[in-house]
Every structure is written in C-alpha cells, then in structure tokens.
Amino acid sequence: MSYLYPALGAAVAIAGSDKLAGDKRYSRMFRHLGWSRDNMRAAAAAEVVGGLLMGPRSTRRVGGALLTATSAALLISELRHGDDRLALARGLVFMAGVAALLAPGKKAVLF
C-alpha cells in the first residue's frame, strides 16, 4: 500500500508532462473542449506538480487537492461537451486525487 499513491502520482505526472510537451492530440482535445493552449498548459502543470506531490506522505494531501481541483474543472468541461470517453478517464484521475486528499498520514502545511 505504501507504493500506491506514489505510483498513481507518477502516472498522472507523466500524463501531464505529455500535455506540457505539446502533444498535438492533447491540443486538439483541449480545443474541442473550448480550452486555450495556455489553459491546457496550466492544467498540465497542475497534473505534473500534483502527481509529484502525491509521492511523499508529507505533501500527498496537497497533491491530492491540486489534482482534485484540476480534474473537477476538466471533468465538468468534458461532461458539458458530451465526451463520455474522456470523462471516464478523468473521473479516475479525480478519484485518485480525492483518495490522496483524504489519505491518512503526516499533516501537510496546508491541511
């Protein structure tokens, strides 16, 4: 169980780094959702940072909060545009963020 959150965080950070690298598939996806390139980069940066913060116990809850907020915004947008396939994947990231936010462990500075 001690590797669950670091593994989930690493997966989210890797996915976020693909967006930061400017993968054209992600650019099209965000354009479809009505998000600008800057919005995409901000969401991607939040995924990378949130994912990395999920690793250490002391920052896990902060990372979870960041991923939960970012994923909620994207999930709402995906559902509004009727993109169930994207919403399903995003829902899993959202749940990982919520789990990290509620995870027991050392208290972080913000929580």
Backbone as JSON Lines, residues from 0, in Angstrom:
{"i":0,"aa":"M","n":[0.82,-1.2,0.0],"ca":[0.0,0.0,0.0],"c":[0.87,1.26,0.0]}
{"i":1,"aa":"S","n":[2.08,1.17,0.47],"ca":[2.93,2.35,0.56],"c":[3.35,2.87,-0.81]}
{"i":2,"aa":"Y","n":[3.21,2.06,-1.84],"ca":[3.6,2.49,-3.19],"c":[2.41,2.94,-4.03]}
{"i":3,"aa":"L","n":[1.2,2.8,-3.52],"ca":[0.0,3.13,-4.3],"c":[-0.03,4.59,-4.72]}
{"i":4,"aa":"Y","n":[0.08,5.5,-3.76],"ca":[-0.01,6.92,-4.1],"c":[1.17,7.41,-4.92]}
{"i":5,"aa":"P","n":[2.39,6.99,-4.61],"ca":[3.5,7.39,-5.5],"c":[3.32,6.88,-6.93]}
{"i":6,"aa":"A","n":[2.81,5.66,-7.08],"ca":[2.6,5.1,-8.42],"c":[1.5,5.86,-9.17]}
{"i":7,"aa":"L","n":[0.39,6.12,-8.49],"ca":[-0.68,6.9,-9.11],"c":[-0.19,8.31,-9.46]}
{"i":8,"aa":"G","n":[0.52,8.91,-8.55],"ca":[1.04,10.26,-8.79],"c":[1.99,10.29,-9.97]}
{"i":9,"aa":"A","n":[2.85,9.28,-10.07],"ca":[3.79,9.23,-11.19],"c":[3.05,9.09,-12.52]}
{"i":10,"aa":"A","n":[2.0,8.27,-12.55],"ca":[1.22,8.1,-13.78],"c":[0.56,9.41,-14.2]}
{"i":11,"aa":"V","n":[0.0,10.13,-13.24],"ca":[-0.64,11.41,-13.54],"c":[0.4,12.43,-13.99]}
{"i":12,"aa":"A","n":[1.54,12.45,-13.33],"ca":[2.61,13.4,-13.7],"c":[3.11,13.11,-15.11]}
{"i":13,"aa":"I","n":[3.23,11.86,-15.48],"ca":[3.67,11.51,-16.84],"c":[2.64,11.96,-17.87]}
{"i":14,"aa":"A","n":[1.37,11.74,-17.58],"ca":[0.31,12.18,-18.5],"c":[0.32,13.71,-18.62]}
{"i":15,"aa":"G","n":[0.53,14.39,-17.52],"ca":[0.61,15.85,-17.56],"c":[1.81,16.33,-18.35]}
{"i":16,"aa":"S","n":[2.92,15.61,-18.24],"ca":[4.12,16.04,-18.97],"c":[3.94,15.88,-20.48]}
{"i":17,"aa":"D","n":[3.14,14.91,-20.91],"ca":[2.81,14.79,-22.33],"c":[2.08,16.03,-22.83]}
{"i":18,"aa":"K","n":[1.18,16.53,-22.01],"ca":[0.44,17.75,-22.38],"c":[1.38,18.95,-22.4]}
{"i":19,"aa":"L","n":[2.26,19.02,-21.43],"ca":[3.22,20.13,-21.39],"c":[4.15,20.12,-22.59]}
{"i":20,"aa":"A","n":[4.46,18.93,-23.08],"ca":[5.34,18.81,-24.24],"c":[4.64,19.26,-25.52]}
{"i":21,"aa":"G","n":[3.33,19.48,-25.45],"ca":[2.6,20.0,-26.61],"c":[2.14,18.93,-27.58]}
{"i":22,"aa":"D","n":[1.89,17.72,-27.1],"ca":[1.38,16.66,-27.95],"c":[0.13,17.16,-28.69]}
{"i":23,"aa":"K","n":[0.13,17.04,-30.01],"ca":[-0.96,17.58,-30.83],"c":[-2.31,16.96,-30.52]}
{"i":24,"aa":"R","n":[-2.33,15.71,-30.11],"ca":[-3.62,15.08,-29.75],"c":[-4.25,15.8,-28.57]}
{"i":25,"aa":"Y","n":[-3.43,16.16,-27.6],"ca":[-3.97,16.87,-26.44],"c":[-4.41,18.29,-26.83]}
{"i":26,"aa":"S","n":[-3.66,18.92,-27.7],"ca":[-4.05,20.26,-28.16],"c":[-5.42,20.22,-28.81]}
{"i":27,"aa":"R","n":[-5.65,19.24,-29.66],"ca":[-6.97,19.1,-30.32],"c":[-8.06,18.82,-29.29]}
{"i":28,"aa":"M","n":[-7.75,17.97,-28.33],"ca":[-8.74,17.62,-27.31],"c":[-9.15,18.86,-26.52]}
{"i":29,"aa":"F","n":[-8.17,19.64,-26.1],"ca":[-8.48,20.84,-25.32],"c":[-9.21,21.88,-26.16]}
{"i":30,"aa":"R","n":[-8.84,22.01,-27.42],"ca":[-9.54,22.93,-28.31],"c":[-11.0,22.51,-28.44]}
{"i":31,"aa":"H","n":[-11.23,21.2,-28.57],"ca":[-12.59,20.65,-28.65],"c":[-13.4,21.04,-27.41]}
{"i":32,"aa":"L","n":[-12.74,21.1,-26.27],"ca":[-13.42,21.44,-25.02],"c":[-13.56,22.95,-24.82]}
{"i":33,"aa":"G","n":[-12.98,23.73,-25.74],"ca":[-13.06,25.19,-25.62],"c":[-11.98,25.79,-24.75]}
{"i":34,"aa":"W","n":[-10.94,25.02,-24.47],"ca":[-9.84,25.5,-23.64],"c":[-8.72,25.98,-24.54]}
{"i":35,"aa":"S","n":[-8.05,27.04,-24.14],"ca":[-6.93,27.59,-24.91],"c":[-5.66,26.76,-24.64]}
{"i":36,"aa":"R","n":[-4.64,27.04,-25.43],"ca":[-3.34,26.36,-25.23],"c":[-2.78,26.7,-23.85]}
{"i":37,"aa":"D","n":[-2.95,27.95,-23.41],"ca":[-2.48,28.34,-22.08],"c":[-3.25,27.6,-20.98]}
{"i":38,"aa":"N","n":[-4.57,27.43,-21.19],"ca":[-5.37,26.65,-20.23],"c":[-4.87,25.21,-20.15]}
{"i":39,"aa":"M","n":[-4.54,24.65,-21.32],"ca":[-4.04,23.29,-21.37],"c":[-2.72,23.18,-20.6]}
{"i":40,"aa":"R","n":[-1.86,24.12,-20.83],"ca":[-0.55,24.09,-20.15],"c":[-0.71,24.26,-18.63]}
{"i":41,"aa":"A","n":[-1.64,25.11,-18.22],"ca":[-1.87,25.29,-16.78],"c":[-2.4,24.0,-16.16]}
{"i":42,"aa":"A","n":[-3.35,23.35,-16.84],"ca":[-3.89,22.08,-16.33],"c":[-2.8,21.02,-16.31]}
{"i":43,"aa":"A","n":[-1.97,21.0,-17.36],"ca":[-0.88,20.02,-17.42],"c":[0.13,20.25,-16.31]}
{"i":44,"aa":"A","n":[0.47,21.5,-16.06],"ca":[1.41,21.81,-14.98],"c":[0.83,21.38,-13.63]}
{"i":45,"aa":"A","n":[-0.47,21.62,-13.45],"ca":[-1.12,21.2,-12.2],"c":[-1.08,19.68,-12.05]}
{"i":46,"aa":"E","n":[-1.26,18.95,-13.17],"ca":[-1.18,17.49,-13.12],"c":[0.23,17.03,-12.76]}
{"i":47,"aa":"V","n":[1.23,17.64,-13.37],"ca":[2.62,17.25,-13.08],"c":[2.95,17.52,-11.62]}
{"i":48,"aa":"V","n":[2.68,18.72,-11.16],"ca":[3.01,19.09,-9.78],"c":[2.17,18.28,-8.8]}
{"i":49,"aa":"G","n":[0.87,18.18,-9.06],"ca":[0.0,17.39,-8.17],"c":[0.42,15.94,-8.1]}
{"i":50,"aa":"G","n":[0.75,15.37,-9.26],"ca":[1.2,13.99,-9.28],"c":[2.48,13.79,-8.49]}
{"i":51,"aa":"L","n":[3.43,14.7,-8.67],"ca":[4.69,14.6,-7.94],"c":[4.49,14.78,-6.43]}
{"i":52,"aa":"L","n":[3.57,15.67,-6.07],"ca":[3.3,15.89,-4.64],"c":[2.58,14.72,-3.99]}
{"i":53,"aa":"M","n":[1.97,13.85,-4.77],"ca":[1.29,12.68,-4.2],"c":[2.28,11.64,-3.68]}
{"i":54,"aa":"G","n":[3.52,11.69,-4.11],"ca":[4.5,10.69,-3.71],"c":[4.83,10.72,-2.23]}
{"i":55,"aa":"P","n":[5.43,11.8,-1.74],"ca":[5.79,11.86,-0.32],"c":[4.56,12.0,0.58]}
{"i":56,"aa":"R","n":[4.57,11.32,1.69],"ca":[3.43,11.43,2.63],"c":[3.17,12.86,3.07]}
{"i":57,"aa":"S","n":[4.23,13.61,3.28],"ca":[4.08,14.97,3.83],"c":[3.39,15.92,2.85]}
{"i":58,"aa":"T","n":[3.37,15.62,1.56],"ca":[2.74,16.51,0.58],"c":[1.6,15.83,-0.17]}
{"i":59,"aa":"R","n":[1.29,14.61,0.2],"ca":[0.28,13.82,-0.52],"c":[-1.07,14.52,-0.57]}
{"i":60,"aa":"R","n":[-1.5,15.08,0.53],"ca":[-2.82,15.72,0.57],"c":[-2.86,16.99,-0.27]}
{"i":61,"aa":"V","n":[-1.77,17.71,-0.31],"ca":[-1.71,18.92,-1.15],"c":[-1.78,18.51,-2.62]}
{"i":62,"aa":"G","n":[-1.03,17.47,-2.99],"ca":[-1.09,16.96,-4.36],"c":[-2.49,16.48,-4.71]}
{"i":63,"aa":"G","n":[-3.12,15.79,-3.78],"ca":[-4.49,15.34,-4.0],"c":[-5.45,16.48,-4.19]}
{"i":64,"aa":"A","n":[-5.29,17.54,-3.41],"ca":[-6.17,18.71,-3.56],"c":[-5.98,19.36,-4.92]}
{"i":65,"aa":"L","n":[-4.74,19.49,-5.34],"ca":[-4.45,20.09,-6.65],"c":[-5.03,19.25,-7.78]}
{"i":66,"aa":"L","n":[-4.86,17.93,-7.71],"ca":[-5.41,17.06,-8.75],"c":[-6.94,17.04,-8.71]}
{"i":67,"aa":"T","n":[-7.51,17.08,-7.54],"ca":[-8.97,17.08,-7.43],"c":[-9.55,18.34,-8.07]}
{"i":68,"aa":"A","n":[-8.98,19.48,-7.77],"ca":[-9.49,20.74,-8.34],"c":[-9.31,20.77,-9.86]}
{"i":69,"aa":"T","n":[-8.15,20.4,-10.33],"ca":[-7.88,20.41,-11.77],"c":[-8.78,19.42,-12.49]}
{"i":70,"aa":"S","n":[-8.88,18.22,-11.94],"ca":[-9.7,17.19,-12.57],"c":[-11.18,17.56,-12.56]}
{"i":71,"aa":"A","n":[-11.63,18.21,-11.51],"ca":[-13.03,18.64,-11.45],"c":[-13.34,19.62,-12.58]}
{"i":72,"aa":"A","n":[-12.46,20.59,-12.8],"ca":[-12.68,21.56,-13.88],"c":[-12.71,20.88,-15.24]}
{"i":73,"aa":"L","n":[-11.77,19.97,-15.47],"ca":[-11.73,19.26,-16.75],"c":[-12.93,18.32,-16.89]}
{"i":74,"aa":"L","n":[-13.28,17.64,-15.84],"ca":[-14.4,16.7,-15.88],"c":[-15.71,17.43,-16.21]}
{"i":75,"aa":"I","n":[-15.93,18.55,-15.6],"ca":[-17.14,19.34,-15.89],"c":[-17.17,19.73,-17.37]}
{"i":76,"aa":"S","n":[-16.04,20.17,-17.88],"ca":[-15.95,20.56,-19.28],"c":[-16.22,19.37,-20.2]}
{"i":77,"aa":"E","n":[-15.65,18.23,-19.88],"ca":[-15.85,17.03,-20.71],"c":[-17.3,16.58,-20.69]}
{"i":78,"aa":"L","n":[-17.93,16.63,-19.54],"ca":[-19.34,16.24,-19.45],"c":[-20.23,17.23,-20.19]}
{"i":79,"aa":"R","n":[-19.93,18.5,-20.11],"ca":[-20.72,19.51,-20.84],"c":[-20.64,19.32,-22.35]}
{"i":80,"aa":"H","n":[-19.49,18.83,-22.81],"ca":[-19.31,18.61,-24.24],"c":[-19.71,17.19,-24.65]}
{"i":81,"aa":"G","n":[-20.27,16.42,-23.72],"ca":[-20.75,15.08,-24.02],"c":[-19.66,14.09,-24.37]}
{"i":82,"aa":"D","n":[-18.47,14.31,-23.87],"ca":[-17.36,13.43,-24.19],"c":[-17.18,12.41,-23.06]}
{"i":83,"aa":"D","n":[-18.01,11.37,-23.1],"ca":[-18.02,10.37,-22.03],"c":[-16.71,9.61,-21.93]}
{"i":84,"aa":"R","n":[-16.06,9.36,-23.07],"ca":[-14.8,8.6,-23.05],"c":[-13.73,9.36,-22.26]}
{"i":85,"aa":"L","n":[-13.61,10.67,-22.54],"ca":[-12.65,11.48,-21.79],"c":[-13.06,11.59,-20.32]}
{"i":86,"aa":"A","n":[-14.36,11.74,-20.09],"ca":[-14.86,11.91,-18.73],"c":[-14.59,10.68,-17.87]}
{"i":87,"aa":"L","n":[-14.65,9.5,-18.47],"ca":[-14.38,8.28,-17.71],"c":[-12.94,8.27,-17.21]}
{"i":88,"aa":"A","n":[-12.01,8.53,-18.11],"ca":[-10.59,8.56,-17.71],"c":[-10.34,9.66,-16.69]}
{"i":89,"aa":"R","n":[-10.91,10.83,-16.92],"ca":[-10.72,11.96,-16.0],"c":[-11.33,11.64,-14.65]}
{"i":90,"aa":"G","n":[-12.45,10.94,-14.64],"ca":[-13.07,10.55,-13.38],"c":[-12.15,9.69,-12.52]}
{"i":91,"aa":"L","n":[-11.36,8.85,-13.18],"ca":[-10.4,8.02,-12.44],"c":[-9.29,8.87,-11.83]}
{"i":92,"aa":"V","n":[-8.83,9.88,-12.58],"ca":[-7.81,10.79,-12.04],"c":[-8.41,11.59,-10.88]}
{"i":93,"aa":"F","n":[-9.65,12.02,-11.04],"ca":[-10.35,12.75,-9.98],"c":[-10.42,11.9,-8.71]}
{"i":94,"aa":"M","n":[-10.8,10.63,-8.87],"ca":[-10.9,9.75,-7.69],"c":[-9.54,9.52,-7.04]}
{"i":95,"aa":"A","n":[-8.49,9.42,-7.83],"ca":[-7.15,9.28,-7.26],"c":[-6.78,10.52,-6.46]}
{"i":96,"aa":"G","n":[-7.14,11.69,-6.98],"ca":[-6.88,12.93,-6.25],"c":[-7.64,12.99,-4.94]}
{"i":97,"aa":"V","n":[-8.91,12.61,-4.99],"ca":[-9.73,12.61,-3.77],"c":[-9.16,11.62,-2.75]}
{"i":98,"aa":"A","n":[-8.76,10.44,-3.22],"ca":[-8.18,9.44,-2.31],"c":[-6.92,9.98,-1.64]}
{"i":99,"aa":"A","n":[-6.07,10.66,-2.42],"ca":[-4.85,11.22,-1.84],"c":[-5.18,12.36,-0.88]}
{"i":100,"aa":"L","n":[-6.18,13.14,-1.23],"ca":[-6.6,14.24,-0.36],"c":[-7.08,13.73,0.99]}
{"i":101,"aa":"L","n":[-7.74,12.61,0.98],"ca":[-8.3,12.04,2.22],"c":[-7.4,11.02,2.89]}
{"i":102,"aa":"A","n":[-6.23,10.77,2.29],"ca":[-5.32,9.75,2.82],"c":[-4.79,10.12,4.19]}
{"i":103,"aa":"P","n":[-4.69,9.13,5.06],"ca":[-4.09,9.39,6.36],"c":[-2.57,9.56,6.2]}
{"i":104,"aa":"G","n":[-1.98,10.17,7.11],"ca":[-0.53,10.35,7.06],"c":[-0.12,11.63,7.76]}
{"i":105,"aa":"K","n":[1.1,12.0,7.54],"ca":[1.6,13.23,8.13],"c":[0.82,14.41,7.59]}
{"i":106,"aa":"K","n":[0.58,15.36,8.46],"ca":[-0.13,16.56,8.02],"c":[0.77,17.42,7.17]}
{"i":107,"aa":"A","n":[0.21,17.91,6.08],"ca":[0.94,18.84,5.21],"c":[0.75,20.24,5.76]}
{"i":108,"aa":"V","n":[1.52,21.15,5.26],"ca":[1.48,22.54,5.73],"c":[0.09,23.15,5.56]}
{"i":109,"aa":"L","n":[-0.58,22.85,4.43],"ca":[-1.85,23.49,4.14],"c":[-3.06,22.77,4.75]}
{"i":110,"aa":"F","n":[-2.87,21.55,5.22],"ca":[-4.02,20.8,5.72],"c":[-3.8,20.33,7.13]}
